[in-house]
Amino acid sequence: MTPMDLPRVGAVETQIYPFPWTEGNFRDALNAGHEGWLFESPKPDPELLAYALIMWVIEEVHLLNLSVAASRQGQGLGAAVMRWLLLDCTTRGAQSMLLEVRPSNRVALHLYARFGFEHVGTRKAYYPAAGQTREDALVLRVRLPVPGALVLA
């Protein structure tokens, strides 16, 4: 992911989230040295299928954002991206992966449970929500390598 990709990333983000990251959020993350990855259909007209953004903290990777385009959800792309990320991070020396997720995001919770993520904490009032309320974030972590995730089949 580069700054030139951010309009496409931002377009997907606003389609799938009621409180999307802004292009500025993504730009700040890239400028801070975090890694962003795009997953696209083949050329000549590549469609943005999914993207992910990670932050390395010594031997732990913090998954900041993993998203699948609305038209491609429910097709296994989230699992494929997660599998790829776990393999890539493991081969580069990560010992664990950490993330935050909304308790209301049942699809994401199911995905993360499939890969062995465990609840290790809660960040109170972390996410914006409807009205003046805020939603907690569940903090999940998995130790690497994840058995079965290291096969890209």
Summary of the structure (lengths in Angstrom):
residues: 153
radius of gyration: 15.2
end to end distance: 24.0
largest distance: 45.0
contacts: 420
relative contact order: 0.14
helix: 33%
strand: 34%
